[in-house]
């Protein structure tokens, strides 16, 4: 998987954090800054989740997910570490920096698009306590699991360093 630059993630944060912007408008604008729709979907999904994790950790004692699930071409769920997604790693770093800055409105707009913040908001609306909540892996529907698989090395490459 190709790495993603912090600059691209920063530009995506600005787009996702705009007041009142629709999901469709976000996707179109993300397609202007990245070369393909899969990368745009990765930005659209993982940036809010990273921001949601940072915000949730600041407001409650919760156990955050460390993994996500994605469906493969056979419609079977596969589990991956969040750390294997370059967008998530860059977004987490950006979220930590932005949380402590004076750009609270953009930060909150992005964080509130996350499944984690949706779940916490629902808990509050239902009168449940947030502290002690343990989140399950994030379900990724629009990104194929195949892009996260590590290519397997042949036996010869493992032994001799070549095929």
C-alpha positions as CSV (number, residue, x, y, z in Angstrom):
1,X,0.0,0.0,0.0
2,X,1.3,3.4,-0.9
3,X,2.1,5.8,2.0
4,X,0.0,8.9,2.3
5,X,1.5,12.3,3.0
6,X,0.7,14.4,6.0
7,X,-0.1,17.3,3.6
8,X,-2.8,15.2,1.9
9,X,-4.3,14.3,5.2
10,X,-4.2,17.9,6.4
11,X,-6.0,19.0,3.2
12,X,-8.6,16.2,3.7
13,X,-9.1,17.3,7.3
14,X,-10.0,20.8,6.1
15,X,-12.5,19.4,3.7
16,X,-14.1,17.0,6.1
17,X,-14.2,19.7,8.8
18,X,-16.1,22.2,6.8
19,X,-19.4,23.4,8.4
20,X,-22.5,21.9,6.8
21,X,-20.7,20.0,4.0
22,X,-22.5,16.9,2.7
23,X,-20.9,13.4,2.4
24,X,-21.2,13.6,-1.4
25,X,-19.4,17.0,-1.5
26,X,-16.7,15.7,0.7
27,X,-16.1,12.7,-1.5
28,X,-16.0,14.9,-4.7
29,X,-13.5,17.3,-3.1
30,X,-11.3,14.4,-1.8
31,X,-11.2,13.0,-5.3
32,X,-9.6,16.3,-6.4
33,X,-6.6,15.8,-4.0
34,X,-6.0,12.0,-4.4
35,X,-5.6,9.8,-7.5
36,X,-8.3,7.2,-6.9
37,X,-11.6,6.5,-5.2
38,X,-10.2,3.9,-2.8
39,X,-7.8,6.5,-1.4
40,X,-10.6,9.0,-1.1
41,X,-12.7,6.5,0.8
42,X,-9.8,5.7,3.1
43,X,-9.5,9.4,3.9
44,X,-13.2,9.8,4.3
45,X,-13.4,6.9,6.8
46,X,-10.2,6.8,8.8
47,X,-9.7,10.5,9.4
48,X,-12.9,10.9,11.4
49,X,-12.3,7.7,13.3
50,X,-8.8,8.9,14.4
51,X,-10.3,12.3,15.4
52,X,-13.1,10.5,17.3
53,X,-10.7,8.4,19.2
54,X,-8.7,11.4,20.3
55,X,-11.8,13.2,21.4
56,X,-13.4,10.2,23.1
57,X,-10.1,9.7,25.1
58,X,-10.3,13.2,26.3
59,X,-14.0,13.0,27.6
60,X,-14.3,9.5,28.9
61,X,-12.4,6.5,30.2
62,X,-13.1,4.1,27.3
63,X,-11.2,1.3,25.6
64,X,-10.6,2.2,22.0
65,X,-10.5,-0.2,19.1
66,X,-7.1,-1.2,17.8
67,X,-8.4,-3.1,14.8
68,X,-10.9,-2.8,12.0
69,X,-12.8,-5.3,9.9
70,X,-13.1,-5.2,6.1
71,X,-14.9,-7.5,3.7
72,X,-13.0,-9.4,1.0
73,X,-14.2,-10.2,-2.5
74,X,-15.8,-13.3,-1.2
75,X,-17.9,-11.2,1.2
76,X,-16.0,-12.5,4.3
77,X,-14.9,-10.2,7.0
78,X,-11.1,-10.0,7.7
79,X,-9.5,-8.2,10.7
80,X,-6.5,-5.8,10.5
81,X,-4.6,-3.7,12.9
82,X,-5.5,0.0,12.6
83,X,-1.8,0.6,12.5
84,X,-1.6,-1.0,9.1
85,X,-3.6,1.9,7.6
86,X,-1.3,4.8,6.7
87,X,-4.2,7.3,6.7
88,X,-5.2,6.4,10.2
89,X,-1.6,6.9,11.5
90,X,-1.3,10.3,9.9
91,X,-4.8,11.3,10.9
92,X,-4.2,10.3,14.6
93,X,-1.1,12.5,14.6
94,X,-3.0,15.4,13.0
95,X,-5.8,15.0,15.5
96,X,-3.5,15.1,18.5
97,X,-1.9,18.4,17.2
98,X,-5.3,19.9,16.3
99,X,-6.9,19.1,19.6
100,X,-4.5,21.3,21.4
101,X,-4.8,24.1,18.9
102,X,-7.3,26.9,18.4
103,X,-9.0,25.1,15.6
104,X,-11.6,23.4,17.8
105,X,-14.5,23.8,15.4
106,X,-12.8,21.9,12.6
107,X,-11.6,19.3,15.0
108,X,-15.1,18.7,16.4
109,X,-16.7,18.7,13.0
110,X,-14.3,15.9,11.9
111,X,-14.6,13.9,15.2
112,X,-18.4,14.0,15.1
113,X,-18.4,12.1,11.8
114,X,-16.8,9.1,13.5
115,X,-18.7,5.9,14.5
116,X,-17.1,6.2,17.9
117,X,-18.6,9.6,18.6
118,X,-21.9,8.5,17.2
119,X,-21.9,5.6,19.7
120,X,-21.0,7.8,22.6
121,X,-23.6,10.3,21.7
122,X,-26.2,7.6,21.6
123,X,-25.1,6.4,25.0
124,X,-25.5,9.9,26.5
125,X,-29.0,10.2,24.9
126,X,-30.0,6.9,26.4
127,X,-28.7,7.8,29.8
128,X,-25.9,5.3,29.8
129,X,-22.5,6.0,31.3
130,X,-19.6,6.3,28.9
131,X,-16.8,5.3,31.3
132,X,-15.8,1.7,31.0
133,X,-17.1,1.3,27.4
134,X,-15.0,-1.0,25.3
135,X,-15.3,-0.5,21.6
136,X,-15.2,-3.4,19.1
137,X,-13.2,-3.1,15.8
138,X,-14.4,-0.6,13.3
139,X,-16.4,-2.1,10.4
140,X,-15.2,-0.9,7.1
141,X,-17.8,-1.5,4.4
142,X,-16.6,0.4,1.3
143,X,-12.9,-0.6,1.2
144,X,-11.9,-4.1,0.1
145,X,-9.9,-6.2,2.6
146,X,-7.5,-7.2,-0.2
147,X,-5.7,-3.9,-0.1
148,X,-4.6,-4.5,3.4
149,X,-3.2,-8.0,3.0
150,X,0.6,-8.3,3.2
151,X,2.0,-10.0,0.1
152,X,3.3,-13.4,0.9
153,X,7.0,-14.2,0.1
154,X,7.8,-17.4,-1.7
155,X,9.8,-20.0,0.1
156,X,12.8,-19.2,-2.1
157,X,12.7,-15.5,-1.3
158,X,12.6,-16.3,2.4
159,X,15.6,-18.5,2.1
160,X,17.7,-16.8,-0.5
161,X,16.2,-13.3,-0.7
162,X,15.0,-13.8,-4.2
163,X,12.4,-15.9,-6.1
